[in-house]
Amino acid sequence: MDRTATEERVVLSPEARVDAICEHLGALGFTFRVIDEATCTRIEMEVPDRVPAESWHEFLATLTTADQWGAAHSGKSGRTAWAAVAKETPATVTAVRGRGRQL
């Protein structure tokens, strides 16, 4: 049977993905909080005004491993970033999204 790269790659559970994101953020020196929501787990962190370029690239690469992510800037609290990992199983996500598509 011929398998595609998508079928052969290892798919981590949502919990394992959250743990991996938190581990990378901690290694980069970011302080974060994990928020359990009904459909996803959110990881939120304050982003310092000055982040070395190499750390910034690693930070963004880590965020992109989540299902959704973003950043906001508010005058008083500075920059805040977040990453969200859906609690759905990978099979459900594929059925809803279709192969190779995002929500």
Buried (B, 14 or more C-beta within 10 A) or exposed (E): EEEEEEEEEEEBEBEEBBBBBBEBBEEBEBEBEEEEEEEBBBBEBEBEEEBEEEBEEBBEEBBEBBBBBEEEEEEEEEBBBBBBBBBBEEEEBBEEEEEEEEE
